[in-house]
Amino acid sequence: MTNDNFSPTSRYYRTETSLMKTAEGREVVYLRRRFLPRDMGQLLTEHVVTQGDRLDNITASYLGDPERFWSICDANLAKNPQELTSEIGRRLRIPAP
């Protein structure tokens, strides 16, 4: 079952769902695990982190939508978005939209 309840820019758009039945017989719908694609696609550019950079602003600047920060996380294999801007001088891979 595919879930289209999320915005097309969400990392969860088209993520499969499953149904679990509790011991009490209640049915719970949940999102299945989301795996990163092996090929992260084309690289748009790289961004060098400077003092005061925020991931939402970086994403808005390059991809036109601050809510797509997750695509930069994916391209840099980051689980924690804050880690991407915590080190001045870090090079961030910016994927093509």
Wavefront OBJ file of the C-alpha trace (Angstrom):
o trace
v 0.000 0.000 0.000
v 1.442 3.433 -0.945
v 0.823 6.557 1.097
v 0.126 9.710 -0.918
v -1.098 11.687 2.120
v 2.198 13.555 2.308
v 3.205 16.522 0.185
v 5.155 15.585 -2.981
v 8.185 17.376 -1.477
v 8.088 15.234 1.687
v 10.635 12.479 2.195
v 7.698 10.221 3.063
v 5.729 10.838 -0.154
v 4.918 7.464 -1.718
v 6.451 5.559 1.198
v 4.754 2.216 1.590
v 2.478 1.588 4.537
v 1.633 -1.608 6.371
v -1.131 -2.700 8.679
v -0.510 -4.164 12.125
v -3.121 -5.741 14.330
v -2.659 -5.318 18.099
v -3.403 -8.039 20.642
v -6.669 -6.215 21.342
v -7.637 -6.455 17.670
v -7.075 -2.777 16.854
v -5.628 -2.085 13.387
v -2.712 0.360 13.177
v -1.423 1.721 9.864
v 2.268 2.646 9.889
v 4.932 3.808 7.448
v 7.420 1.181 6.370
v 11.130 1.826 6.579
v 12.434 4.286 4.017
v 15.687 3.244 2.364
v 18.012 5.671 0.642
v 18.543 4.994 -3.043
v 21.979 3.584 -3.905
v 22.389 6.239 -6.585
v 21.732 9.625 -5.009
v 21.238 11.203 -8.415
v 22.991 14.118 -9.978
v 24.981 16.570 -7.900
v 23.895 20.185 -8.420
v 26.834 21.713 -6.560
v 28.642 21.773 -3.238
v 28.176 24.289 -0.456
v 30.889 25.198 2.037
v 29.383 25.804 5.489
v 30.068 29.244 6.957
v 29.321 30.766 10.352
v 25.572 31.167 10.881
v 24.504 28.823 8.067
v 21.188 27.051 8.627
v 20.134 24.025 6.643
v 16.681 25.430 5.847
v 18.245 28.582 4.377
v 20.805 26.586 2.393
v 18.034 24.373 1.030
v 15.839 27.345 0.120
v 18.761 28.982 -1.665
v 19.691 25.966 -3.803
v 16.454 23.994 -4.099
v 13.851 26.733 -3.689
v 12.062 25.015 -0.786
v 13.328 25.018 2.818
v 11.256 21.929 3.628
v 13.395 19.825 1.269
v 16.292 19.916 3.757
v 15.967 16.137 3.957
v 17.270 15.748 0.400
v 20.547 17.409 1.458
v 20.603 15.109 4.500
v 20.153 12.111 2.215
v 22.859 13.273 -0.202
v 25.283 13.634 2.718
v 24.128 10.449 4.516
v 23.234 12.477 7.607
v 20.730 11.200 10.133
v 20.819 14.389 12.195
v 20.251 17.584 10.155
v 22.037 19.769 12.737
v 25.311 17.923 12.192
v 25.512 19.241 8.623
v 26.032 22.865 9.652
v 27.860 22.347 12.954
v 31.332 22.328 11.374
v 32.512 25.502 9.624
v 34.171 24.635 6.308
v 32.311 21.369 5.822
v 31.437 20.679 2.181
v 27.811 19.732 1.663
v 26.682 17.838 -1.399
v 23.648 19.602 -2.894
v 21.607 17.226 -5.057
v 19.793 18.330 -8.182
v 16.101 18.998 -7.422
l 1 2 3 4 5 6 7 8 9 10 11 12 13 14 15 16 17 18 19 20 21 22 23 24 25 26 27 28 29 30 31 32 33 34 35 36 37 38 39 40 41 42 43 44 45 46 47 48 49 50 51 52 53 54 55 56 57 58 59 60 61 62 63 64 65 66 67 68 69 70 71 72 73 74 75 76 77 78 79 80 81 82 83 84 85 86 87 88 89 90 91 92 93 94 95 96 97
